[in-house]
Amino acid sequence: MGAGQAYKTAIMMSEVPGIDWIAKGWRGAATYLMAAANRMEAGDRGAKAQKVDRATRLLVFLAQVTPEEPPLGATLRGIYDSLMVRIVQANLQDDAAQLRAVAAELWDLDEQMTAVNAGAAP
């Protein structure tokens, strides 16, 4: 079983997704967006499109599996929706700086939520 399949299996086997694995999705999407920005600047439209697609798919997946409990679930879904709109805009405008800004926001989200989660741990 490949790493991607193992990740999906572990997520689906968990009743309630935890911040630990959700954060991996944020990091993955941010990494794909940085790679897309680099490919965009290099003029490699095919690779850029592939990286943007992977980042977007990760955010859609995260939105689908994020627990619905308010206020966190609704807040995260709103964040994902906003980020996806900005990714589409950046992609259409070939705006590498905007892709990097979205990646930075994902890393901020990761840092803040991981810190909050660590503070809440017994």
TIVO-2410 file (N, C-alpha, C; in nm, 3 decimals):
# residues 122
REC num residu      c1      c2      c3 atome chaine
REC   1      M   0.085  -0.117   0.000     N      A
REC   1      M   0.000   0.000   0.000    CA      A
REC   1      M   0.089   0.123   0.000     C      A
REC   2      G   0.063   0.217  -0.093     N      A
REC   2      G   0.141   0.339  -0.101    CA      A
REC   2      G   0.108   0.434   0.013     C      A
REC   3      A   0.193   0.536   0.028     N      A
REC   3      A   0.174   0.632   0.137    CA      A
REC   3      A   0.041   0.706   0.124     C      A
REC   4      G   0.004   0.742   0.002     N      A
REC   4      G  -0.123   0.813  -0.018    CA      A
REC   4      G  -0.242   0.728   0.021     C      A
REC   5      Q  -0.238   0.601  -0.018     N      A
REC   5      Q  -0.349   0.512   0.017    CA      A
REC   5      Q  -0.353   0.486   0.167     C      A
REC   6      A  -0.237   0.472   0.230     N      A
REC   6      A  -0.232   0.451   0.374    CA      A
REC   6      A  -0.290   0.571   0.447     C      A
REC   7      Y  -0.260   0.691   0.399     N      A
REC   7      Y  -0.312   0.814   0.457    CA      A
REC   7      Y  -0.465   0.816   0.447     C      A
REC   8      K  -0.517   0.786   0.327     N      A
REC   8      K  -0.662   0.785   0.308    CA      A
REC   8      K  -0.729   0.679   0.395     C      A
REC   9      T  -0.668   0.563   0.404     N      A
REC   9      T  -0.725   0.455   0.486    CA      A
REC   9      T  -0.727   0.495   0.633     C      A
REC  10      A  -0.618   0.553   0.681     N      A
REC  10      A  -0.613   0.595   0.822    CA      A
REC  10      A  -0.718   0.700   0.850     C      A
REC  11      I  -0.739   0.790   0.758     N      A
REC  11      I  -0.839   0.895   0.778    CA      A
REC  11      I  -0.978   0.835   0.781     C      A
REC  12      M  -1.006   0.747   0.688     N      A
REC  12      M  -1.140   0.690   0.679    CA      A
REC  12      M  -1.170   0.596   0.795     C      A
REC  13      M  -1.069   0.539   0.855     N      A
REC  13      M  -1.090   0.447   0.967    CA      A
REC  13      M  -1.115   0.523   1.098     C      A
REC  14      S  -1.079   0.650   1.100     N      A
REC  14      S  -1.097   0.730   1.220    CA      A
REC  14      S  -1.240   0.785   1.223     C      A
REC  15      E  -1.305   0.775   1.338     N      A
REC  15      E  -1.441   0.826   1.348    CA      A
REC  15      E  -1.443   0.978   1.341     C      A
REC  16      V  -1.354   1.043   1.415     N      A
REC  16      V  -1.348   1.189   1.417    CA      A
REC  16      V  -1.207   1.231   1.380     C      A
REC  17      P  -1.193   1.304   1.269     N      A
REC  17      P  -1.060   1.346   1.229    CA      A
REC  17      P  -1.001   1.440   1.333     C      A
REC  18      G  -0.875   1.420   1.364     N      A
REC  18      G  -0.807   1.505   1.458    CA      A
REC  18      G  -0.725   1.611   1.387     C      A
REC  19      I  -0.684   1.713   1.461     N      A
REC  19      I  -0.605   1.821   1.405    CA      A
REC  19      I  -0.475   1.768   1.346     C      A
REC  20      D  -0.419   1.663   1.406     N      A
REC  20      D  -0.291   1.611   1.357    CA      A
REC  20      D  -0.296   1.574   1.209     C      A
REC  21      W  -0.398   1.497   1.170     N      A
REC  21      W  -0.401   1.457   1.029    CA      A
REC  21      W  -0.459   1.566   0.941     C      A
REC  22      I  -0.548   1.651   0.996     N      A
REC  22      I  -0.599   1.763   0.916    CA      A
REC  22      I  -0.483   1.857   0.883     C      A
REC  23      A  -0.394   1.878   0.980     N      A
REC  23      A  -0.279   1.965   0.959    CA      A
REC  23      A  -0.190   1.912   0.846     C      A
REC  24      K  -0.181   1.782   0.833     N      A
REC  24      K  -0.104   1.725   0.722    CA      A
REC  24      K  -0.164   1.766   0.588     C      A
REC  25      G  -0.295   1.773   0.582     N      A
REC  25      G  -0.362   1.819   0.461    CA      A
REC  25      G  -0.332   1.965   0.432     C      A
REC  26      W  -0.332   2.048   0.536     N      A
REC  26      W  -0.298   2.190   0.517    CA      A
REC  26      W  -0.156   2.203   0.466     C      A
REC  27      R  -0.064   2.128   0.526     N      A
REC  27      R   0.076   2.134   0.485    CA      A
REC  27      R   0.093   2.085   0.341     C      A
REC  28      G   0.022   1.979   0.307     N      A
REC  28      G   0.029   1.925   0.171    CA      A
REC  28      G  -0.022   2.026   0.069     C      A
REC  29      A  -0.136   2.088   0.098     N      A
REC  29      A  -0.193   2.186   0.006    CA      A
REC  29      A  -0.099   2.305  -0.009     C      A
REC  30      A  -0.040   2.351   0.102     N      A
REC  30      A   0.054   2.463   0.096    CA      A
REC  30      A   0.176   2.427   0.012     C      A
REC  31      T   0.226   2.306   0.029     N      A
REC  31      T   0.342   2.262  -0.047    CA      A
REC  31      T   0.310   2.257  -0.197     C      A
REC  32      Y   0.192   2.203  -0.231     N      A
REC  32      Y   0.151   2.201  -0.371    CA      A
REC  32      Y   0.139   2.342  -0.428     C      A
REC  33      L   0.087   2.435  -0.349     N      A
REC  33      L   0.071   2.572  -0.399    CA      A
REC  33      L   0.206   2.640  -0.421     C      A
REC  34      M   0.301   2.615  -0.333     N      A
REC  34      M   0.435   2.671  -0.353    CA      A
REC  34      M   0.498   2.613  -0.481     C      A
REC  35      A   0.480   2.483  -0.501     N      A
REC  35      A   0.533   2.420  -0.622    CA      A
REC  35      A   0.462   2.476  -0.745     C      A
REC  36      A   0.332   2.500  -0.736     N      A
REC  36      A   0.258   2.557  -0.848    CA      A
REC  36      A   0.309   2.697  -0.881     C      A
REC  37      A   0.335   2.776  -0.778     N      A
REC  37      A   0.389   2.911  -0.801    CA      A
REC  37      A   0.525   2.904  -0.870     C      A
REC  38      N   0.608   2.812  -0.827     N      A
REC  38      N   0.739   2.794  -0.891    CA      A
REC  38      N   0.725   2.752  -1.037     C      A
REC  39      R   0.634   2.658  -1.063     N      A
REC  39      R   0.611   2.611  -1.200    CA      A
REC  39      R   0.551   2.722  -1.285     C      A
REC  40      M   0.464   2.803  -1.224     N      A
REC  40      M   0.403   2.915  -1.295    CA      A
REC  40      M   0.512   3.012  -1.342     C      A
REC  41      E   0.603   3.044  -1.252     N      A
REC  41      E   0.711   3.137  -1.286    CA      A
REC  41      E   0.807   3.079  -1.389     C      A
REC  42      A   0.819   2.947  -1.391     N      A
REC  42      A   0.907   2.881  -1.487    CA      A
REC  42      A   0.838   2.863  -1.623     C      A
REC  43      G   0.709   2.896  -1.629     N      A
REC  43      G   0.635   2.882  -1.755    CA      A
REC  43      G   0.589   2.741  -1.785     C      A
REC  44      D   0.592   2.654  -1.686     N      A
REC  44      D   0.550   2.514  -1.704    CA      A
REC  44      D   0.402   2.502  -1.666     C      A
REC  45      R   0.316   2.533  -1.762     N      A
REC  45      R   0.172   2.538  -1.737    CA      A
REC  45      R   0.114   2.403  -1.697     C      A
REC  46      G   0.164   2.296  -1.755     N      A
REC  46      G   0.113   2.163  -1.723    CA      A
REC  46      G   0.141   2.125  -1.578     C      A
REC  47      A   0.263   2.144  -1.535     N      A
REC  47      A   0.299   2.112  -1.397    CA      A
REC  47      A   0.227   2.203  -1.300     C      A
REC  48      K   0.213   2.331  -1.336     N      A
REC  48      K   0.140   2.426  -1.252    CA      A
REC  48      K  -0.004   2.379  -1.232     C      A
REC  49      A  -0.067   2.342  -1.342     N      A
REC  49      A  -0.206   2.297  -1.335    CA      A
REC  49      A  -0.220   2.173  -1.247     C      A
REC  50      Q  -0.126   2.082  -1.259     N      A
REC  50      Q  -0.129   1.960  -1.179    CA      A
REC  50      Q  -0.117   1.992  -1.030     C      A
REC  51      K  -0.026   2.082  -0.993     N      A
REC  51      K  -0.005   2.117  -0.852    CA      A
REC  51      K  -0.126   2.193  -0.797     C      A
REC  52      V  -0.182   2.283  -0.876     N      A
REC  52      V  -0.302   2.356  -0.832    CA      A
REC  52      V  -0.417   2.259  -0.812     C      A
REC  53      D  -0.431   2.166  -0.905     N      A
REC  53      D  -0.537   2.065  -0.894    CA      A
REC  53      D  -0.522   1.983  -0.766     C      A
REC  54      R  -0.401   1.941  -0.735     N      A
REC  54      R  -0.378   1.861  -0.614    CA      A
REC  54      R  -0.408   1.940  -0.488     C      A
REC  55      A  -0.367   2.066  -0.484     N      A
REC  55      A  -0.396   2.150  -0.367    CA      A
REC  55      A  -0.547   2.168  -0.350     C      A
REC  56      T  -0.616   2.193  -0.459     N      A
REC  56      T  -0.760   2.213  -0.454    CA      A
REC  56      T  -0.831   2.086  -0.411     C      A
REC  57      R  -0.788   1.973  -0.464     N      A
REC  57      R  -0.849   1.845  -0.425    CA      A
REC  57      R  -0.829   1.817  -0.276     C      A
REC  58      L  -0.713   1.851  -0.224     N      A
REC  58      L  -0.689   1.833  -0.081    CA      A
REC  58      L  -0.784   1.919   0.002     C      A
REC  59      L  -0.802   2.044  -0.038     N      A
REC  59      L  -0.892   2.132   0.037    CA      A
REC  59      L  -1.037   2.084   0.028     C      A
REC  60      V  -1.078   2.036  -0.088     N      A
REC  60      V  -1.214   1.982  -0.102    CA      A
REC  60      V  -1.230   1.860  -0.012     C      A
REC  61      F  -1.132   1.773  -0.013     N      A
REC  61      F  -1.135   1.654   0.072    CA      A
REC  61      F  -1.144   1.694   0.219     C      A
REC  62      L  -1.061   1.789   0.261     N      A
REC  62      L  -1.063   1.834   0.400    CA      A
REC  62      L  -1.200   1.892   0.437     C      A
REC  63      A  -1.259   1.968   0.346     N      A
REC  63      A  -1.391   2.025   0.372    CA      A
REC  63      A  -1.495   1.914   0.390     C      A
REC  64      Q  -1.481   1.807   0.315     N      A
REC  64      Q  -1.577   1.697   0.323    CA      A
REC  64      Q  -1.564   1.617   0.451     C      A
REC  65      V  -1.444   1.604   0.505     N      A
REC  65      V  -1.425   1.519   0.622    CA      A
REC  65      V  -1.412   1.596   0.753     C      A
REC  66      T  -1.413   1.728   0.746     N      A
REC  66      T  -1.404   1.808   0.868    CA      A
REC  66      T  -1.533   1.790   0.948     C      A
REC  67      P  -1.520   1.763   1.078     N      A
REC  67      P  -1.640   1.746   1.160    CA      A
REC  67      P  -1.731   1.869   1.151     C      A
REC  68      E  -1.861   1.845   1.161     N      A
REC  68      E  -1.958   1.952   1.144    CA      A
REC  68      E  -1.984   2.033   1.270     C      A
REC  69      E  -1.929   1.991   1.383     N      A
REC  69      E  -1.959   2.060   1.508    CA      A
REC  69      E  -1.922   2.207   1.500     C      A
REC  70      P  -2.017   2.294   1.538     N      A
REC  70      P  -1.985   2.436   1.541    CA      A
REC  70      P  -1.901   2.467   1.663     C      A
REC  71      P  -1.825   2.571   1.663     N      A
REC  71      P  -1.807   2.664   1.551    CA      A
REC  71      P  -1.693   2.622   1.459     C      A
REC  72      L  -1.611   2.526   1.501     N      A
REC  72      L  -1.491   2.493   1.425    CA      A
REC  72      L  -1.522   2.441   1.285     C      A
REC  73      G  -1.615   2.349   1.272     N      A
REC  73      G  -1.645   2.290   1.141    CA      A
REC  73      G  -1.686   2.395   1.040     C      A
REC  74      A  -1.781   2.479   1.077     N      A
REC  74      A  -1.829   2.583   0.985    CA      A
REC  74      A  -1.718   2.683   0.954     C      A
REC  75      T  -1.638   2.717   1.055     N      A
REC  75      T  -1.529   2.811   1.035    CA      A
REC  75      T  -1.427   2.756   0.936     C      A
REC  76      L  -1.387   2.630   0.955     N      A
REC  76      L  -1.290   2.569   0.864    CA      A
REC  76      L  -1.345   2.560   0.722     C      A
REC  77      R  -1.472   2.523   0.708     N      A
REC  77      R  -1.531   2.515   0.574    CA      A
REC  77      R  -1.529   2.653   0.507     C      A
REC  78      G  -1.559   2.757   0.583     N      A
REC  78      G  -1.554   2.893   0.528    CA      A
REC  78      G  -1.414   2.930   0.484     C      A
REC  79      I  -1.315   2.892   0.564     N      A
REC  79      I  -1.175   2.917   0.528    CA      A
REC  79      I  -1.140   2.843   0.400     C      A
REC  80      Y  -1.177   2.715   0.394     N      A
REC  80      Y  -1.146   2.636   0.274    CA      A
REC  80      Y  -1.210   2.698   0.150     C      A
REC  81      D  -1.337   2.739   0.161     N      A
REC  81      D  -1.406   2.799   0.047    CA      A
REC  81      D  -1.335   2.926   0.001     C      A
REC  82      S  -1.298   3.010   0.096     N      A
REC  82      S  -1.229   3.135   0.064    CA      A
REC  82      S  -1.094   3.107  -0.003     C      A
REC  83      L  -1.019   3.012   0.051     N      A
REC  83      L  -0.889   2.979  -0.007    CA      A
REC  83      L  -0.905   2.924  -0.149     C      A
REC  84      M  -1.007   2.841  -0.170     N      A
REC  84      M  -1.026   2.783  -0.303    CA      A
REC  84      M  -1.060   2.891  -0.406     C      A
REC  85      V  -1.141   2.988  -0.366     N      A
REC  85      V  -1.173   3.099  -0.458    CA      A
REC  85      V  -1.046   3.174  -0.494     C      A
REC  86      R  -0.962   3.201  -0.395     N      A
REC  86      R  -0.837   3.273  -0.420    CA      A
REC  86      R  -0.741   3.192  -0.506     C      A
REC  87      I  -0.741   3.060  -0.488     N      A
REC  87      I  -0.656   2.975  -0.572    CA      A
REC  87      I  -0.701   2.982  -0.718     C      A
REC  88      V  -0.831   2.975  -0.740     N      A
REC  88      V  -0.884   2.983  -0.877    CA      A
REC  88      V  -0.848   3.118  -0.939     C      A
REC  89      Q  -0.867   3.226  -0.863     N      A
REC  89      Q  -0.833   3.358  -0.914    CA      A
REC  89      Q  -0.684   3.368  -0.949     C      A
REC  90      A  -0.600   3.321  -0.859     N      A
REC  90      A  -0.455   3.326  -0.883    CA      A
REC  90      A  -0.417   3.243  -1.005     C      A
REC  91      N  -0.480   3.129  -1.020     N      A
REC  91      N  -0.452   3.042  -1.133    CA      A
REC  91      N  -0.494   3.110  -1.264     C      A
REC  92      L  -0.612   3.167  -1.265     N      A
REC  92      L  -0.660   3.234  -1.387    CA      A
REC  92      L  -0.576   3.355  -1.423     C      A
REC  93      Q  -0.523   3.424  -1.322     N      A
REC  93      Q  -0.445   3.545  -1.346    CA      A
REC  93      Q  -0.294   3.517  -1.352     C      A
REC  94      D  -0.256   3.390  -1.342     N      A
REC  94      D  -0.114   3.353  -1.337    CA      A
REC  94      D  -0.040   3.438  -1.233     C      A
REC  95      D  -0.095   3.440  -1.112     N      A
REC  95      D  -0.042   3.522  -1.003    CA      A
REC  95      D   0.028   3.432  -0.901     C      A
REC  96      A   0.159   3.414  -0.920     N      A
REC  96      A   0.237   3.328  -0.831    CA      A
REC  96      A   0.241   3.383  -0.689     C      A
REC  97      A   0.246   3.515  -0.676     N      A
REC  97      A   0.249   3.576  -0.542    CA      A
REC  97      A   0.122   3.543  -0.464     C      A
REC  98      Q   0.009   3.540  -0.533     N      A
REC  98      Q  -0.118   3.507  -0.466    CA      A
REC  98      Q  -0.119   3.360  -0.423     C      A
REC  99      L  -0.066   3.272  -0.506     N      A
REC  99      L  -0.057   3.131  -0.465    CA      A
REC  99      L   0.031   3.117  -0.341     C      A
REC 100      R   0.140   3.191  -0.338     N      A
REC 100      R   0.228   3.187  -0.220    CA      A
REC 100      R   0.157   3.245  -0.096     C      A
REC 101      A   0.076   3.347  -0.116     N      A
REC 101      A   0.002   3.406  -0.004    CA      A
REC 101      A  -0.098   3.306   0.053     C      A
REC 102      V  -0.165   3.232  -0.033     N      A
REC 102      V  -0.259   3.130   0.014    CA      A
REC 102      V  -0.182   3.020   0.089     C      A
REC 103      A  -0.068   2.980   0.035     N      A
REC 103      A   0.015   2.879   0.104    CA      A
REC 103      A   0.055   2.929   0.242     C      A
REC 104      A   0.094   3.056   0.251     N      A
REC 104      A   0.132   3.114   0.380    CA      A
REC 104      A   0.016   3.112   0.479     C      A
REC 105      E  -0.104   3.136   0.430     N      A
REC 105      E  -0.222   3.132   0.517    CA      A
REC 105      E  -0.247   2.990   0.567     C      A
REC 106      L  -0.224   2.891   0.481     N      A
REC 106      L  -0.239   2.753   0.526    CA      A
REC 106      L  -0.136   2.718   0.632     C      A
REC 107      W  -0.014   2.764   0.615     N      A
REC 107      W   0.089   2.739   0.716    CA      A
REC 107      W   0.056   2.811   0.846     C      A
REC 108      D   0.000   2.933   0.835     N      A
REC 108      D  -0.045   3.005   0.956    CA      A
REC 108      D  -0.155   2.926   1.027     C      A
REC 109      L  -0.251   2.878   0.950     N      A
REC 109      L  -0.360   2.799   1.007    CA      A
REC 109      L  -0.304   2.677   1.078     C      A
REC 110      D  -0.212   2.610   1.014     N      A
REC 110      D  -0.148   2.492   1.073    CA      A
REC 110      D  -0.082   2.528   1.205     C      A
REC 111      E  -0.004   2.634   1.204     N      A
REC 111      E   0.069   2.675   1.325    CA      A
REC 111      E  -0.026   2.711   1.438     C      A
REC 112      Q  -0.127   2.790   1.408     N      A
REC 112      Q  -0.220   2.834   1.510    CA      A
REC 112      Q  -0.304   2.719   1.566     C      A
REC 113      M  -0.357   2.636   1.478     N      A
REC 113      M  -0.442   2.526   1.524    CA      A
REC 113      M  -0.362   2.420   1.598     C      A
REC 114      T  -0.240   2.395   1.555     N      A
REC 114      T  -0.154   2.300   1.623    CA      A
REC 114      T  -0.121   2.351   1.763     C      A
REC 115      A  -0.095   2.481   1.775     N      A
REC 115      A  -0.066   2.540   1.906    CA      A
REC 115      A  -0.188   2.533   1.998     C      A
REC 116      V  -0.305   2.562   1.944     N      A
REC 116      V  -0.429   2.555   2.023    CA      A
REC 116      V  -0.453   2.413   2.067     C      A
REC 117      N  -0.434   2.319   1.976     N      A
REC 117      N  -0.455   2.178   2.007    CA      A
REC 117      N  -0.357   2.129   2.113     C      A
REC 118      A  -0.233   2.173   2.104     N      A
REC 118      A  -0.133   2.134   2.203    CA      A
REC 118      A  -0.168   2.190   2.340     C      A
REC 119      G  -0.224   2.310   2.343     N      A
REC 119      G  -0.264   2.371   2.470    CA      A
REC 119      G  -0.385   2.303   2.531     C      A
REC 120      A  -0.467   2.241   2.445     N      A
REC 120      A  -0.587   2.173   2.494    CA      A
REC 120      A  -0.561   2.030   2.537     C      A
REC 121      A  -0.444   1.978   2.499     N      A
REC 121      A  -0.411   1.838   2.533    CA      A
REC 121      A  -0.390   1.824   2.684     C      A
REC 122      P  -0.432   1.711   2.741     N      A
REC 122      P  -0.415   1.691   2.886    CA      A
REC 122      P  -0.270   1.674   2.924     C      A
***
